[in-house]
Amino acid sequence: MSAQSQFHFIRSNVWNILMEGGMLIMSTLFKELKRLKTAATSMSPWKSVGLCWKV
């Protein structure tokens, strides 16, 4: 393999890893947000306001 094709191979691998990592992070964040939203709606409005202030 020439240096150029090797570089291209590494670059595409890094890109794939970044994309997969990004997808994983996004799905995790989405799940957490949904969970927080459910928790917030199940609580009384005052409790969720207090929670926002703590954050």
N, C-alpha and C positions, 0 to 999 in steps of 0.2 A: 504494500500500500504506500502510495506517495504521501508526503506530508500534507498536501492539500486535501486529499480524500479522507485522510485520518482526521484532520481538523473538522471537516464537514460531518463526519461520523460522530465525533465527540459533540459537536454543536447540536446535531439533531437529537442525540441522546439526552443532553442537558435540557433541551427544549421539552422533550417528552416528560422528563422527570418533573420539570417545573409545572407543566400543564396538569399532570396527575396530582401533584402536591397541591396546586391551586384548587382543583376540583374537590379534593378531600377537605381542605380548609373551608371552602365555601359551603359544602354540604354539612359539615360539623357546625359552622356558624348558624346556618339556616335552622338546623335542628334545635340548637340552643335558643335561638330567638323565638321559635315556635313554643318551646317549653316555657320560656320566660313569659311569653304572651299569655299562655294558658294559665300559668301561675298568677299573673297579674289580674286576669279577668275573674279568676276564682276568688281572689281576695277582695276585701272591701276597698273602695276608692282611696280611703285615707291611708290604708296600709301600703298600697302601691305608690302613693305620693311620697310617703315616708321612705320607701325603698329607693325611689329616684333621688331623694335628697342625700341618702347615704352614699350613693354612687358618684 
